[in-house]
Amino acid sequence: MRLLDPGGMKGSFYVRKMTWIYVITLVTLTALTVATYAWRQHLVQEAYRTVAIASHAGKNNHGVASNYANEIAGMANSMRFWVALFTALTSAVAVVGLMEYVILPFLNMSRVGAVTRVTYHEALLQPFTLIVLALCLAAVIITAFVPFDTFGEDTKMYRDVALSFVLMFILVIMVFATGKVIDEEIENRTMLTLMSKPIARWQVVLGKYLGVLCLIFVTMAVTTIAAAAAAWVRYFSDQRIAIDVASIAGRQLLFWENKEAILAMIPAFVLQFMELGTLAAISTAIATRFGLALNMTAIVALYIGANLTRFVPLLHLGAPWQSIANSASYLLPYLSNFDINQCLVYRHITIGGHYVKGAPTYSQIWRYVGLATLYGLFYIGASLSLAIALFRNRELT
């Protein structure tokens, strides 16, 4: 493992070339996004204008104006797919660029950041990571075309399933990456090369964890963006009858409900990121002593057990078993704190001037996200402290 980039003119030229390729790609996608959105807005306005003309044309027009209005409206509807596609691609490329050209260079100014950068690249470019990421994107996109037969709740069900796919697939990527960048380096003795440099063991553990955390952020962001774009497009298909028969005011309300659903996926993303970040810290501690197989088994068992802790008070096992179960539940991370999808996916949210009686406000949801994040940071700190303690006395030969 190397903490420094390849030096020399050749390495600098390669970096500049990749930077320019990225900038050109991002600018092109942004231009396509703006162009498709502007063209769709033009088609919508043209459809409204044509409908007004058709209403005045009357029977003498033999329905030609009405047919033309329907044709324009159909073209505007078909443009939704391209708007969502280019918006998703632009957002995904922007997230990758944010990590590559902003976050990692900033972190690289320290020794911990140098380990973070190398760990992120090594984990991201693993074939296993790329395959699982592709499978996650395929599952999210293919499921968007699957009917759920829920009498008008298909889009909500899809968002719930898509978020679950993102969590499960990225969990696998996280455990594999943690094992590869820590335990495998110890077994292959490449960790000795790293420790020969002027760097402390706690810096290695922290840098490895932050590298895996950066990987989680990028892969989760890309897959969640894909899920949000697919959910936005699917809504118009699932609600097409309601949209067709609604008045102008009713149609605007339906369109706002779709935007509200997409906005609700942002705090859901943050909570799932904190959940995986908490599990990644525990996985890092395990990886300092044990191999990938045991690490993955332990994390899966921990994930199942931590999600069942909410039911411990209902067991009524009697003394002393109930006390033992309660104590065990306190030690496990309370992952239920990071799961409020029942609220974010299946309920309305009051955002801005769009008041919904009995619905939580967007600010209330973010206050809850903040408290859950504090809990996650506390557990992450404790887990990383354990990881540093375990790695301090680990034999590397």
Buried (B, 14 or more C-beta within 10 A) or exposed (E): BEBEBEEEEEEEEEEEEEEEEBEEBBEBBBEBBEEBBEBBEEBBEBBBEBBEEBEEBEEEBEEEBBEBBBEBBEBBBEBBEBBBBBBBBBBBBBBBBBBBEEBBEEBBEEBBBBBBBBBBBBBBEBEEBEEBBEEBBEBBBEBBEEEBEEEEBBBBBBBBBBBEBBBEBBBBBBBBBBBBBBBBBBEEEEBEEBEEBEBEBBBBBBBBBBBBBBBBBBBBBBBBBBBBBBBBBBBBBBBEEEBEEBEEEEBEEBBEBBEBBBBBBBBBBBBBBBBBBBBBBBBBBBBBBBBBEBBBEBBBEBBEBBBEBBEBEEEEEEEEEBEEBBEEBEEBBBBBBBBBBEBBBEBBBBBEEBEBEEBBBBEEBEEBBEEBBEBBBEBBEBBBBBBBEBBEEEEBE
